[in-house]
Amino acid sequence: MKKDYSIRKARIDDINFLADVIIGAEKSMTNNLGLATFFELTKDKLKSLIISMLEEEIDGCEFSISSFYVACYRNTPIAAVGGWLEGYYDDMPSSLLKSNLIGFTFPKDSITKTKSKIEIIKDIQFEREKGAYQTEYSFVDNNHRGKYLINQLLEVHFNNAKLLNPKIKKAQSQPFANNETIIKILELSGYQKVKIFKSKNKDILKYFPYHTKLLMEKTL
């Protein structure tokens, strides 16, 4: 880590930054903010709801403050990566924790509107593997790119995974296939593509940045 840069666990006072991280990562190198379009929300409303979910401080999913490490430049957060050990907290899958958070914080009418869209996205929705370390939502401020901050944050996550479970065997990530930047970053950190999930529904691009997701894995 170069001078003036440091890495630490995310804190409650990072919430606004983490919400921006999640929104930036959700776009996956496009202008399509999937969470907003899927729930028919404005970007500002979505950000306020993400902040509300983070404030609940529920461990073990992509909307947990505890899942994030942040890189700082002169003590200001400028990059972050989320990660957690799937099923580690009370044996609860992250998908259930995530859906509970959304159900608790999102407007009921927004949730109702999604029911007719489930068939559209089902082909790129897949369960995370219990016992594998999951990484999600990688983001770097434009002014600090090219410094391998994501790779350094990933390495901190891998060390954390081994502390949680010394016998852990793998880390996984689920990038959209169009996000060549994050795919290259993951490959540089030792991830390999193991599965492809593609939606054949013509409406998928109305709600997500791309029609194909990858499952990538790294041996720990």
Z-matrix of the N, CA and C atoms (Angstrom, degrees):
N
C 1 1.461
C 2 1.525 1 109.61
N 3 1.332 2 116.60 1 124.15
C 4 1.455 3 121.35 2 -177.31
C 5 1.527 4 110.62 3 -70.99
N 6 1.339 5 114.05 4 160.86
C 7 1.449 6 121.10 5 178.58
C 8 1.526 7 109.54 6 -55.57
N 9 1.312 8 116.03 7 143.67
C 10 1.466 9 125.16 8 -178.81
C 11 1.523 10 113.12 9 80.49
N 12 1.346 11 118.45 10 -8.52
C 13 1.465 12 121.40 11 177.06
C 14 1.528 13 109.52 12 -108.56
N 15 1.314 14 116.08 13 145.40
C 16 1.465 15 121.05 14 177.37
C 17 1.523 16 109.13 15 -150.72
N 18 1.331 17 116.06 16 160.74
C 19 1.468 18 122.13 17 178.69
C 20 1.520 19 108.79 18 -124.70
N 21 1.316 20 116.10 19 138.61
C 22 1.463 21 121.70 20 178.34
C 23 1.524 22 109.80 21 -151.33
N 24 1.333 23 115.49 22 168.54
C 25 1.465 24 121.04 23 173.16
C 26 1.521 25 109.20 24 -68.17
N 27 1.316 26 116.25 25 146.46
C 28 1.459 27 120.44 26 175.95
C 29 1.528 28 110.01 27 -66.70
N 30 1.338 29 114.93 28 150.78
C 31 1.459 30 121.69 29 -179.46
C 32 1.529 31 109.77 30 -125.01
N 33 1.309 32 115.85 31 169.85
C 34 1.458 33 120.82 32 -178.91
C 35 1.527 34 111.35 33 -59.91
N 36 1.329 35 117.58 34 -32.29
C 37 1.457 36 119.60 35 -179.23
C 38 1.530 37 112.89 36 -77.30
N 39 1.327 38 116.99 37 -1.30
C 40 1.474 39 121.74 38 175.32
C 41 1.525 40 112.51 39 -91.07
N 42 1.320 41 117.73 40 1.91
C 43 1.470 42 120.93 41 -169.63
C 44 1.527 43 112.44 42 -54.68
N 45 1.308 44 118.37 43 -46.86
C 46 1.465 45 120.43 44 -177.95
C 47 1.528 46 110.90 45 -60.79
N 48 1.333 47 115.86 46 -42.18
C 49 1.465 48 120.48 47 177.62
C 50 1.521 49 110.73 48 -64.67
N 51 1.325 50 117.81 49 -43.63
C 52 1.469 51 120.97 50 -179.32
C 53 1.521 52 111.35 51 -63.40
N 54 1.319 53 117.46 52 -36.41
C 55 1.462 54 120.12 53 175.99
C 56 1.528 55 110.40 54 -62.32
N 57 1.334 56 117.20 55 -40.44
C 58 1.464 57 120.85 56 176.92
C 59 1.532 58 110.93 57 -66.57
N 60 1.334 59 116.84 58 -36.60
C 61 1.466 60 121.76 59 176.74
C 62 1.529 61 109.91 60 -60.64
N 63 1.324 62 117.26 61 -48.76
C 64 1.457 63 121.79 62 -178.60
C 65 1.529 64 110.53 63 -62.20
N 66 1.321 65 116.99 64 -43.47
C 67 1.461 66 120.87 65 179.60
C 68 1.526 67 110.76 66 -64.91
N 69 1.333 68 117.23 67 -44.69
C 70 1.461 69 120.74 68 178.87
C 71 1.512 70 112.17 69 -61.94
N 72 1.338 71 116.80 70 -42.45
C 73 1.463 72 120.84 71 179.70
C 74 1.519 73 111.74 72 -70.10
N 75 1.330 74 117.45 73 -35.90
C 76 1.461 75 121.27 74 179.72
C 77 1.534 76 111.77 75 -61.14
N 78 1.323 77 116.70 76 -31.29
C 79 1.464 78 119.74 77 -179.05
C 80 1.526 79 112.01 78 -70.28
N 81 1.329 80 117.22 79 -23.94
C 82 1.461 81 122.70 80 176.08
C 83 1.532 82 112.74 81 48.41
N 84 1.331 83 115.84 82 55.05
C 85 1.468 84 123.02 83 176.10
C 86 1.531 85 112.94 84 67.12
N 87 1.333 86 117.59 85 21.83
C 88 1.469 87 121.80 86 177.30
C 89 1.539 88 107.96 87 -130.58
N 90 1.316 89 116.35 88 -176.12
C 91 1.461 90 120.94 89 174.01
C 92 1.529 91 111.73 90 -100.32
N 93 1.327 92 116.23 91 7.51
C 94 1.454 93 121.82 92 -176.82
C 95 1.526 94 109.98 93 -93.02
N 96 1.311 95 116.28 94 105.69
C 97 1.461 96 121.49 95 177.68
C 98 1.527 97 108.36 96 -89.48
N 99 1.322 98 115.00 97 92.37
C 100 1.455 99 122.24 98 -170.70
C 101 1.514 100 115.00 99 -54.01
N 102 1.335 101 117.78 100 -44.91
C 103 1.456 102 120.06 101 -178.60
C 104 1.526 103 111.46 102 -61.85
N 105 1.334 104 116.66 103 -36.33
C 106 1.467 105 120.08 104 179.82
C 107 1.524 106 111.07 105 -70.84
N 108 1.323 107 116.92 106 -46.84
C 109 1.464 108 119.65 107 -178.38
C 110 1.525 109 111.50 108 -67.89
N 111 1.315 110 117.45 109 -38.18
C 112 1.460 111 120.79 110 -177.84
C 113 1.529 112 111.22 111 -65.14
N 114 1.333 113 116.30 112 -40.18
C 115 1.464 114 120.21 113 -179.09
C 116 1.531 115 112.58 114 -96.77
N 117 1.344 116 115.97 115 4.31
C 118 1.460 117 122.56 116 178.87
C 119 1.534 118 111.28 117 55.50
N 120 1.339 119 114.21 118 56.51
C 121 1.453 120 122.68 119 -179.60
C 122 1.523 121 110.19 120 -122.97
N 123 1.331 122 116.47 121 155.20
C 124 1.461 123 119.64 122 170.55
C 125 1.522 124 108.61 123 -76.10
N 126 1.319 125 116.48 124 161.42
C 127 1.460 126 120.63 125 177.91
C 128 1.522 127 110.81 126 -59.15
N 129 1.330 128 117.19 127 -43.64
C 130 1.464 129 120.51 128 -178.74
C 131 1.523 130 111.60 129 -64.24
N 132 1.340 131 116.79 130 -40.76
C 133 1.456 132 119.46 131 178.39
C 134 1.524 133 110.60 132 -66.29
N 135 1.336 134 116.43 133 -41.53
C 136 1.458 135 119.72 134 178.35
C 137 1.521 136 110.59 135 -60.37
N 138 1.329 137 116.85 136 -43.67
C 139 1.470 138 119.36 137 -179.64
C 140 1.521 139 110.84 138 -60.11
N 141 1.325 140 116.98 139 -42.19
C 142 1.468 141 119.19 140 -179.94
C 143 1.528 142 110.97 141 -64.06
N 144 1.331 143 117.48 142 -34.95
C 145 1.463 144 121.30 143 178.80
C 146 1.532 145 111.33 144 -72.27
N 147 1.321 146 117.20 145 -38.21
C 148 1.466 147 120.47 146 175.85
C 149 1.524 148 109.78 147 -61.76
N 150 1.327 149 116.52 148 -42.59
C 151 1.461 150 120.33 149 177.09
C 152 1.525 151 110.54 150 -60.18
N 153 1.327 152 116.31 151 -41.65
C 154 1.468 153 120.41 152 178.44
C 155 1.526 154 111.30 153 -61.42
N 156 1.350 155 116.74 154 -41.78
C 157 1.472 156 119.88 155 178.47
C 158 1.521 157 110.87 156 -65.25
N 159 1.319 158 117.28 157 -42.62
C 160 1.459 159 120.68 158 179.12
C 161 1.527 160 111.53 159 -63.50
N 162 1.318 161 116.02 160 -35.68
C 163 1.469 162 120.65 161 -179.82
C 164 1.520 163 112.31 162 -65.49
N 165 1.327 164 117.61 163 -21.98
C 166 1.463 165 120.46 164 177.47
C 167 1.529 166 111.80 165 -68.52
N 168 1.335 167 116.08 166 -21.15
C 169 1.480 168 122.64 167 177.81
C 170 1.533 169 112.03 168 52.53
N 171 1.336 170 115.25 169 50.64
C 172 1.468 171 121.92 170 175.03
C 173 1.522 172 108.24 171 -91.68
N 174 1.315 173 117.74 172 118.44
C 175 1.460 174 121.91 173 -177.47
C 176 1.524 175 111.78 174 -77.04
N 177 1.348 176 115.47 175 148.36
C 178 1.456 177 119.14 176 167.66
C 179 1.509 178 117.81 177 104.14
N 180 1.350 179 117.97 178 17.41
C 181 1.458 180 119.64 179 175.89
C 182 1.522 181 109.55 180 -153.01
N 183 1.338 182 116.32 181 -178.59
C 184 1.457 183 120.49 182 -175.03
C 185 1.518 184 114.06 183 -71.86
N 186 1.334 185 117.60 184 -11.09
C 187 1.457 186 120.98 185 177.96
C 188 1.526 187 111.07 186 -108.24
N 189 1.320 188 116.80 187 35.95
C 190 1.461 189 123.18 188 178.23
C 191 1.529 190 109.52 189 -112.92
N 192 1.320 191 117.02 190 129.44
C 193 1.466 192 119.89 191 174.45
C 194 1.520 193 109.89 192 -56.51
N 195 1.324 194 116.66 193 -40.36
C 196 1.457 195 121.55 194 -176.60
C 197 1.525 196 112.92 195 -65.46
N 198 1.329 197 117.13 196 -14.58
C 199 1.464 198 120.13 197 179.64
C 200 1.527 199 112.37 198 -78.17
N 201 1.314 200 117.70 199 -15.05
C 202 1.461 201 120.50 200 -170.62
C 203 1.527 202 114.38 201 -103.18
N 204 1.326 203 113.37 202 140.63
C 205 1.464 204 121.87 203 161.53
C 206 1.518 205 106.51 204 -110.86
N 207 1.327 206 115.91 205 144.13
C 208 1.459 207 119.97 206 179.69
C 209 1.522 208 110.20 207 -122.05
N 210 1.329 209 115.38 208 146.18
C 211 1.461 210 121.75 209 171.70
C 212 1.523 211 106.96 210 -100.73
N 213 1.309 212 116.38 211 135.25
C 214 1.457 213 121.74 212 -178.06
C 215 1.524 214 110.97 213 -117.26
N 216 1.305 215 115.50 214 146.45
C 217 1.460 216 122.25 215 170.62
C 218 1.519 217 106.86 216 -113.38
N 219 1.323 218 115.64 217 113.87
C 220 1.468 219 120.88 218 -176.29
C 221 1.524 220 111.02 219 50.94
N 222 1.330 221 113.65 220 45.90
C 223 1.471 222 123.99 221 175.44
C 224 1.526 223 114.65 222 73.92
N 225 1.334 224 118.00 223 5.67
C 226 1.463 225 121.42 224 176.32
C 227 1.523 226 109.50 225 -104.06
N 228 1.339 227 119.25 226 124.46
C 229 1.473 228 121.18 227 179.71
C 230 1.529 229 111.91 228 -61.22
N 231 1.347 230 115.96 229 129.27
C 232 1.460 231 119.97 230 -179.95
C 233 1.540 232 112.28 231 -133.00
N 234 1.318 233 117.44 232 -3.79
C 235 1.470 234 121.20 233 178.39
C 236 1.524 235 108.77 234 -157.65
N 237 1.325 236 115.54 235 155.43
C 238 1.462 237 119.45 236 179.05
C 239 1.520 238 110.45 237 -159.22
N 240 1.332 239 114.58 238 154.85
C 241 1.461 240 122.39 239 172.07
C 242 1.523 241 107.35 240 -140.52
N 243 1.335 242 115.75 241 134.65
C 244 1.454 243 120.41 242 175.78
C 245 1.522 244 110.74 243 -94.86
N 246 1.315 245 116.41 244 149.74
C 247 1.465 246 120.16 245 178.12
C 248 1.516 247 111.31 246 -167.52
N 249 1.318 248 117.03 247 147.15
C 250 1.455 249 121.63 248 179.98
C 251 1.523 250 109.75 249 -156.11
N 252 1.321 251 115.77 250 159.14
C 253 1.464 252 122.35 251 176.13
C 254 1.522 253 108.07 252 -88.80
N 255 1.323 254 116.41 253 113.36
C 256 1.467 255 121.49 254 -173.25
C 257 1.528 256 111.35 255 -62.21
N 258 1.346 257 114.90 256 125.77
C 259 1.453 258 121.31 257 178.18
C 260 1.515 259 115.06 258 79.85
N 261 1.316 260 117.34 259 7.27
C 262 1.469 261 121.00 260 -176.22
C 263 1.521 262 112.31 261 -71.86
N 264 1.333 263 116.97 262 -33.90
C 265 1.461 264 120.80 263 -175.83
C 266 1.533 265 110.35 264 -95.30
N 267 1.326 266 115.48 265 107.88
C 268 1.475 267 122.12 266 177.96
C 269 1.517 268 112.98 267 56.20
N 270 1.344 269 116.55 268 24.60
C 271 1.462 270 121.79 269 177.28
C 272 1.536 271 111.93 270 61.13
N 273 1.338 272 116.79 271 25.69
C 274 1.466 273 121.67 272 -176.11
C 275 1.524 274 110.21 273 -95.39
N 276 1.345 275 118.81 274 128.28
C 277 1.461 276 120.64 275 175.72
C 278 1.525 277 110.52 276 -67.34
N 279 1.316 278 115.68 277 144.71
C 280 1.463 279 119.57 278 -178.25
C 281 1.525 280 111.95 279 -62.67
N 282 1.323 281 117.22 280 -30.11
C 283 1.469 282 120.10 281 179.62
C 284 1.524 283 111.09 282 -62.58
N 285 1.342 284 116.84 283 -36.99
C 286 1.463 285 120.54 284 178.58
C 287 1.525 286 110.83 285 -71.82
N 288 1.342 287 116.25 286 -42.48
C 289 1.459 288 120.27 287 177.51
C 290 1.528 289 110.69 288 -60.59
N 291 1.331 290 115.60 289 -42.76
C 292 1.473 291 121.14 290 179.45
C 293 1.523 292 110.75 291 -64.26
N 294 1.325 293 117.49 292 -47.15
C 295 1.468 294 120.23 293 -178.24
C 296 1.527 295 111.05 294 -65.63
N 297 1.341 296 117.23 295 -34.87
C 298 1.463 297 120.30 296 176.82
C 299 1.528 298 111.09 297 -65.36
N 300 1.325 299 116.56 298 -41.44
C 301 1.459 300 120.68 299 178.45
C 302 1.527 301 111.39 300 -63.85
N 303 1.324 302 115.62 301 -44.61
C 304 1.468 303 119.74 302 178.57
C 305 1.525 304 110.22 303 -63.15
N 306 1.330 305 116.75 304 -44.58
C 307 1.452 306 120.89 305 179.96
C 308 1.519 307 112.70 306 -62.19
N 309 1.328 308 116.74 307 -32.04
C 310 1.462 309 121.50 308 -178.02
C 311 1.522 310 112.32 309 -80.34
N 312 1.345 311 117.01 310 -32.46
C 313 1.468 312 119.91 311 -171.64
C 314 1.529 313 114.70 312 -106.25
N 315 1.330 314 118.13 313 -30.97
C 316 1.468 315 119.85 314 -174.39
C 317 1.537 316 111.03 315 -79.64
N 318 1.337 317 117.12 316 150.78
C 319 1.471 318 120.38 317 176.29
C 320 1.524 319 110.86 318 -59.15
N 321 1.311 320 115.62 319 141.40
C 322 1.467 321 120.21 320 -177.45
C 323 1.523 322 112.04 321 -61.09
N 324 1.337 323 116.79 322 -36.50
C 325 1.458 324 118.08 323 -178.86
C 326 1.519 325 111.79 324 -68.48
N 327 1.345 326 117.17 325 -31.43
C 328 1.465 327 120.55 326 177.09
C 329 1.516 328 110.84 327 -67.46
N 330 1.328 329 116.04 328 -39.86
C 331 1.462 330 120.30 329 178.58
C 332 1.528 331 110.45 330 -67.28
N 333 1.316 332 116.37 331 -41.06
C 334 1.469 333 120.69 332 178.46
C 335 1.521 334 111.36 333 -59.61
N 336 1.329 335 116.56 334 -39.04
C 337 1.459 336 121.35 335 -178.21
C 338 1.530 337 112.96 336 -65.66
N 339 1.326 338 116.84 337 -21.21
C 340 1.466 339 119.46 338 -177.62
C 341 1.526 340 112.88 339 -79.79
N 342 1.317 341 117.53 340 -18.31
C 343 1.467 342 120.32 341 -173.38
C 344 1.523 343 112.26 342 -60.66
N 345 1.317 344 116.59 343 -34.18
C 346 1.468 345 119.80 344 -179.67
C 347 1.522 346 112.59 345 -78.61
N 348 1.352 347 116.59 346 -6.58
C 349 1.463 348 120.57 347 -176.04
C 350 1.524 349 113.39 348 -105.31
N 351 1.319 350 117.04 349 -4.45
C 352 1.469 351 120.89 350 -175.63
C 353 1.528 352 111.57 351 -57.82
N 354 1.329 353 116.89 352 -41.52
C 355 1.462 354 120.49 353 -179.28
C 356 1.528 355 111.50 354 -62.82
N 357 1.332 356 116.54 355 -30.35
C 358 1.466 357 120.93 356 -177.47
C 359 1.523 358 111.35 357 -66.50
N 360 1.335 359 117.02 358 -36.99
C 361 1.472 360 120.32 359 -171.90
C 362 1.527 361 114.10 360 -104.21
N 363 1.334 362 117.70 361 -3.62
C 364 1.464 363 119.57 362 -170.48
C 365 1.528 364 113.67 363 -60.66
N 366 1.331 365 118.51 364 -30.36
C 367 1.461 366 120.74 365 -176.04
C 368 1.530 367 113.56 366 -71.68
N 369 1.338 368 117.15 367 -17.46
C 370 1.470 369 118.43 368 178.10
C 371 1.531 370 111.31 369 -113.12
N 372 1.332 371 116.17 370 13.25
C 373 1.459 372 121.12 371 174.69
C 374 1.524 373 107.97 372 -105.02
N 375 1.320 374 117.80 373 119.63
C 376 1.460 375 119.03 374 178.97
C 377 1.524 376 110.38 375 -141.26
N 378 1.325 377 114.84 376 147.49
C 379 1.459 378 121.30 377 -174.91
C 380 1.527 379 111.27 378 -67.53
N 381 1.310 380 115.17 379 143.94
C 382 1.457 381 120.80 380 176.36
C 383 1.529 382 109.90 381 -80.96
N 384 1.296 383 116.24 382 146.84
C 385 1.466 384 121.25 383 -174.89
C 386 1.526 385 111.24 384 -78.74
N 387 1.312 386 115.59 385 123.28
C 388 1.462 387 120.74 386 178.73
C 389 1.529 388 110.12 387 -61.10
N 390 1.318 389 115.98 388 135.00
C 391 1.456 390 120.92 389 178.61
C 392 1.517 391 114.49 390 89.76
N 393 1.348 392 116.96 391 -10.16
C 394 1.468 393 120.78 392 176.71
C 395 1.526 394 108.90 393 -94.73
N 396 1.323 395 116.06 394 147.44
C 397 1.458 396 120.25 395 178.79
C 398 1.515 397 108.67 396 -84.50
N 399 1.325 398 116.52 397 124.95
C 400 1.458 399 122.29 398 -175.61
C 401 1.530 400 110.31 399 -100.28
N 402 1.326 401 117.40 400 134.31
C 403 1.459 402 120.55 401 172.90
C 404 1.532 403 108.57 402 -117.27
N 405 1.320 404 115.57 403 138.79
C 406 1.461 405 121.51 404 -173.09
C 407 1.523 406 109.04 405 -155.13
N 408 1.333 407 116.36 406 151.24
C 409 1.456 408 122.90 407 174.19
C 410 1.534 409 112.52 408 61.70
N 411 1.326 410 115.29 409 75.37
C 412 1.464 411 122.38 410 174.99
C 413 1.526 412 109.02 411 -101.07
N 414 1.317 413 116.33 412 134.41
C 415 1.464 414 119.87 413 -176.77
C 416 1.523 415 110.45 414 -154.92
N 417 1.354 416 115.61 415 140.56
C 418 1.466 417 122.23 416 175.52
C 419 1.522 418 108.20 417 -133.45
N 420 1.305 419 116.91 418 135.24
C 421 1.452 420 121.96 419 173.89
C 422 1.529 421 109.86 420 -58.15
N 423 1.332 422 115.72 421 139.88
C 424 1.477 423 120.90 422 -176.66
C 425 1.525 424 113.44 423 -52.36
N 426 1.316 425 117.21 424 -34.90
C 427 1.467 426 121.07 425 -176.15
C 428 1.524 427 113.72 426 -75.58
N 429 1.335 428 116.81 427 -5.85
C 430 1.467 429 119.49 428 -175.79
C 431 1.528 430 112.33 429 -127.18
N 432 1.314 431 116.57 430 19.06
C 433 1.460 432 119.73 431 179.22
C 434 1.529 433 110.74 432 -78.94
N 435 1.328 434 115.44 433 159.18
C 436 1.454 435 120.53 434 -179.21
C 437 1.515 436 113.97 435 86.19
N 438 1.316 437 117.67 436 7.90
C 439 1.462 438 121.66 437 -178.49
C 440 1.531 439 112.22 438 -110.25
N 441 1.321 440 117.07 439 11.99
C 442 1.470 441 123.30 440 176.89
C 443 1.529 442 112.46 441 59.45
N 444 1.329 443 116.12 442 32.24
C 445 1.463 444 119.92 443 -178.71
C 446 1.524 445 111.72 444 -67.16
N 447 1.341 446 116.92 445 -38.53
C 448 1.467 447 119.25 446 179.02
C 449 1.524 448 110.71 447 -63.39
N 450 1.323 449 116.26 448 -42.44
C 451 1.466 450 119.40 449 179.09
C 452 1.527 451 111.42 450 -62.18
N 453 1.322 452 116.54 451 -38.89
C 454 1.460 453 120.01 452 178.04
C 455 1.521 454 111.51 453 -68.64
N 456 1.313 455 116.51 454 -38.47
C 457 1.463 456 119.97 455 176.00
C 458 1.526 457 111.37 456 -65.78
N 459 1.323 458 116.59 457 -39.79
C 460 1.465 459 120.14 458 176.70
C 461 1.521 460 110.98 459 -60.96
N 462 1.305 461 117.19 460 -40.70
C 463 1.468 462 120.51 461 179.91
C 464 1.526 463 110.80 462 -62.56
N 465 1.315 464 116.89 463 -38.91
C 466 1.463 465 120.41 464 176.07
C 467 1.532 466 110.07 465 -63.54
N 468 1.330 467 116.15 466 -40.53
C 469 1.464 468 119.79 467 176.77
C 470 1.528 469 111.54 468 -62.20
N 471 1.319 470 117.53 469 -41.96
C 472 1.471 471 120.47 470 -179.74
C 473 1.531 472 110.36 471 -62.51
N 474 1.326 473 116.33 472 -39.78
C 475 1.463 474 119.91 473 176.81
C 476 1.520 475 111.08 474 -64.35
N 477 1.328 476 115.83 475 -39.07
C 478 1.467 477 120.04 476 177.49
C 479 1.525 478 110.69 477 -64.98
N 480 1.338 479 116.71 478 -39.13
C 481 1.470 480 120.54 479 178.97
C 482 1.530 481 110.93 480 -58.80
N 483 1.314 482 115.90 481 -41.66
C 484 1.474 483 119.97 482 -178.32
C 485 1.521 484 111.75 483 -71.42
N 486 1.330 485 116.64 484 -27.70
C 487 1.458 486 119.65 485 175.19
C 488 1.525 487 110.46 486 -70.36
N 489 1.329 488 116.53 487 -39.56
C 490 1.455 489 120.81 488 179.54
C 491 1.523 490 111.68 489 -69.02
N 492 1.342 491 115.52 490 -37.49
C 493 1.469 492 120.63 491 -179.95
C 494 1.523 493 109.26 492 -149.80
N 495 1.334 494 117.30 493 97.74
C 496 1.463 495 120.34 494 -178.76
C 497 1.526 496 114.14 495 -57.65
N 498 1.337 497 117.14 496 -19.35
C 499 1.461 498 120.81 497 -178.62
C 500 1.528 499 112.99 498 -96.48
N 501 1.313 500 116.86 499 7.12
C 502 1.459 501 120.12 500 -177.48
C 503 1.521 502 111.23 501 -59.16
N 504 1.321 503 116.97 502 143.90
C 505 1.467 504 120.99 503 -173.59
C 506 1.523 505 114.34 504 -110.32
N 507 1.332 506 117.45 505 -25.35
C 508 1.465 507 116.98 506 -173.96
C 509 1.517 508 113.14 507 -152.34
N 510 1.325 509 114.25 508 156.86
C 511 1.461 510 122.61 509 167.89
C 512 1.525 511 106.85 510 -116.85
N 513 1.328 512 115.60 511 149.64
C 514 1.465 513 120.72 512 -178.93
C 515 1.522 514 110.89 513 -132.59
N 516 1.329 515 115.06 514 154.55
C 517 1.453 516 121.20 515 174.30
C 518 1.523 517 108.53 516 -145.64
N 519 1.348 518 116.77 517 155.43
C 520 1.462 519 121.72 518 -175.85
C 521 1.533 520 111.04 519 -127.67
N 522 1.315 521 119.65 520 67.73
C 523 1.469 522 120.33 521 -179.90
C 524 1.527 523 112.22 522 -77.03
N 525 1.326 524 115.36 523 154.51
C 526 1.460 525 118.98 524 168.73
C 527 1.524 526 108.27 525 -70.44
N 528 1.326 527 116.28 526 143.66
C 529 1.462 528 121.38 527 -173.12
C 530 1.521 529 113.55 528 -68.53
N 531 1.326 530 117.30 529 -16.59
C 532 1.467 531 119.71 530 178.67
C 533 1.526 532 112.91 531 -83.31
N 534 1.323 533 116.89 532 -12.31
C 535 1.468 534 121.05 533 -176.34
C 536 1.528 535 109.84 534 -86.31
N 537 1.325 536 115.36 535 76.57
C 538 1.459 537 120.83 536 -175.56
C 539 1.525 538 112.28 537 -62.55
N 540 1.314 539 116.42 538 -31.22
C 541 1.470 540 119.65 539 -178.54
C 542 1.515 541 111.43 540 -63.56
N 543 1.339 542 117.44 541 -51.93
C 544 1.459 543 119.03 542 -178.07
C 545 1.527 544 110.87 543 -70.03
N 546 1.321 545 118.08 544 -31.40
C 547 1.471 546 120.30 545 177.14
C 548 1.522 547 110.42 546 -62.89
N 549 1.324 548 116.86 547 -43.21
C 550 1.468 549 120.73 548 178.18
C 551 1.527 550 111.02 549 -65.25
N 552 1.325 551 116.31 550 -39.14
C 553 1.465 552 120.47 551 178.07
C 554 1.528 553 110.24 552 -63.24
N 555 1.332 554 116.40 553 -44.77
C 556 1.466 555 120.28 554 178.43
C 557 1.525 556 111.38 555 -62.99
N 558 1.317 557 116.80 556 -42.29
C 559 1.466 558 120.23 557 178.71
C 560 1.525 559 110.75 558 -62.86
N 561 1.318 560 116.50 559 -38.25
C 562 1.467 561 120.28 560 177.96
C 563 1.526 562 111.35 561 -63.81
N 564 1.331 563 116.16 562 -28.36
C 565 1.465 564 120.96 563 177.97
C 566 1.525 565 112.69 564 -90.50
N 567 1.331 566 117.28 565 6.49
C 568 1.457 567 120.78 566 173.56
C 569 1.510 568 116.46 567 101.81
N 570 1.319 569 117.78 568 5.02
C 571 1.465 570 120.55 569 177.32
C 572 1.532 571 110.38 570 -76.88
N 573 1.330 572 114.77 571 151.16
C 574 1.457 573 121.62 572 174.20
C 575 1.530 574 109.52 573 -131.20
N 576 1.323 575 116.23 574 148.76
C 577 1.461 576 120.95 575 177.01
C 578 1.525 577 108.98 576 -74.68
N 579 1.335 578 116.19 577 127.77
C 580 1.466 579 119.44 578 -178.79
C 581 1.527 580 113.06 579 -119.93
N 582 1.359 581 117.94 580 -25.25
C 583 1.460 582 120.47 581 178.70
C 584 1.523 583 110.33 582 -148.53
N 585 1.324 584 115.33 583 153.85
C 586 1.460 585 121.94 584 176.06
C 587 1.519 586 108.44 585 -123.31
N 588 1.335 587 116.06 586 133.40
C 589 1.460 588 121.66 587 178.12
C 590 1.524 589 107.58 588 -122.27
N 591 1.315 590 116.50 589 117.62
C 592 1.460 591 120.94 590 -174.56
C 593 1.519 592 110.98 591 -124.29
N 594 1.332 593 114.80 592 133.22
C 595 1.462 594 120.19 593 175.37
C 596 1.523 595 109.75 594 -89.42
N 597 1.319 596 116.09 595 135.06
C 598 1.457 597 121.33 596 177.11
C 599 1.521 598 111.27 597 -97.93
N 600 1.327 599 116.19 598 1.51
C 601 1.452 600 120.42 599 -178.76
C 602 1.526 601 110.16 600 -77.55
N 603 1.306 602 116.73 601 126.46
C 604 1.465 603 121.34 602 -174.92
C 605 1.530 604 112.96 603 -67.25
N 606 1.330 605 117.21 604 -16.44
C 607 1.469 606 120.50 605 -178.09
C 608 1.524 607 113.37 606 -92.55
N 609 1.319 608 118.14 607 -0.64
C 610 1.462 609 120.75 608 -174.33
C 611 1.527 610 112.54 609 -58.61
N 612 1.337 611 117.75 610 -36.37
C 613 1.462 612 120.57 611 -176.53
C 614 1.528 613 112.74 612 -73.83
N 615 1.320 614 117.10 613 -6.07
C 616 1.462 615 119.74 614 172.61
C 617 1.525 616 110.73 615 -74.39
N 618 1.343 617 115.34 616 -23.69
C 619 1.454 618 119.50 617 -171.85
C 620 1.520 619 114.52 618 -120.48
N 621 1.326 620 118.05 619 -16.59
C 622 1.455 621 120.26 620 -179.46
C 623 1.522 622 110.61 621 -136.14
N 624 1.331 623 117.37 622 157.86
C 625 1.467 624 120.64 623 -176.53
C 626 1.521 625 114.59 624 -64.25
N 627 1.343 626 117.43 625 -24.27
C 628 1.463 627 119.84 626 -176.55
C 629 1.523 628 109.02 627 -157.20
N 630 1.329 629 115.92 628 163.45
C 631 1.469 630 120.33 629 -176.18
C 632 1.524 631 113.31 630 -92.10
N 633 1.338 632 117.38 631 -1.29
C 634 1.460 633 120.54 632 -175.08
C 635 1.528 634 111.28 633 -133.28
N 636 1.324 635 115.63 634 134.81
C 637 1.459 636 121.78 635 174.35
C 638 1.526 637 109.32 636 -117.57
N 639 1.320 638 115.09 637 152.79
C 640 1.458 639 120.89 638 176.13
C 641 1.521 640 109.46 639 -112.55
N 642 1.314 641 116.17 640 147.58
C 643 1.451 642 121.37 641 165.04
C 644 1.518 643 106.28 642 -102.56
N 645 1.328 644 116.59 643 119.28
C 646 1.466 645 121.47 644 179.29
C 647 1.526 646 109.34 645 -117.36
N 648 1.341 647 115.60 646 142.39
C 649 1.464 648 120.00 647 -176.30
C 650 1.522 649 110.92 648 -132.04
N 651 1.329 650 113.24 649 150.58
C 652 1.463 651 121.33 650 174.59
C 653 1.518 652 108.50 651 -130.66
N 654 1.296 653 117.40 652 133.97
C 655 1.460 654 122.31 653 175.85
C 656 1.523 655 109.43 654 -78.26
N 657 1.337 656 116.26 655 129.84
C 658 1.463 657 121.25 656 -179.49
C 659 1.526 658 111.02 657 -104.48
